[in-house]
Amino acid sequence: MSDFGKLLEEKCMNFSIRIIGLCKFLNEEKHEYRIADQMFRSGTSIGANVAEAQCA
C-alpha cells in the first residue's frame, strides 16, 4: 500500500473514532437519537468505502 493509502486509512479511522464520540455525546447528553444514528451510519461508512475503493 502506498503512503497515501496508509495516510487516508489513518485519517478515516481517526474520523470514525471522533464520529463515534460525537454520537455518544448526542445520545447521552442531548437525547438526539435520530440524528446520532444517522451520523453514526454515515460517518463510519467512509472507512468501508475507502477499503472497497482500494481493493478495486
C-alpha positions in Angstrom: 0.0 0.0 0.0 1.3 3.5 -0.8 2.0 6.2 1.7 -1.2 8.0 0.5 -3.3 4.9 1.1 -1.9 4.5 4.6 -2.5 8.2 5.4 -6.0 8.0 4.1 -6.7 4.9 6.1 -5.4 6.5 9.3 -7.5 9.7 8.7 -10.6 7.6 8.1 -10.0 5.7 11.3 -9.5 8.9 13.3 -12.6 10.5 11.8 -14.7 7.4 12.6 -13.5 7.5 16.2 -14.4 11.2 16.5 -17.8 10.5 15.0 -18.5 7.7 17.5 -17.6 10.1 20.3 -20.0 12.7 18.9 -22.8 10.2 18.6 -22.2 9.0 22.1 -22.5 12.6 23.3 -25.6 13.3 21.3 -27.3 10.1 22.7 -26.4 10.6 26.3 -26.4 14.4 26.8 -28.8 15.8 24.2 -31.1 12.8 23.6 -30.9 13.3 19.9 -31.3 9.6 18.9 -32.3 10.0 15.2 -29.5 12.5 14.4 -26.9 10.4 16.3 -28.0 7.2 14.5 -27.7 8.8 11.0 -24.5 10.5 11.9 -23.1 7.2 13.1 -24.1 5.3 10.0 -22.9 7.9 7.5 -19.7 8.8 9.4 -18.4 5.3 9.9 -19.3 4.1 6.4 -16.5 6.3 5.0 -13.9 3.7 6.1 -15.8 0.9 4.3 -16.0 2.9 1.1 -12.3 3.7 1.2 -11.4 0.0 1.8 -13.6 -1.1 -1.1 -12.1 1.5 -3.4 -8.6 0.3 -2.5 -9.4 -3.3 -3.4 -11.0 -2.3 -6.7 
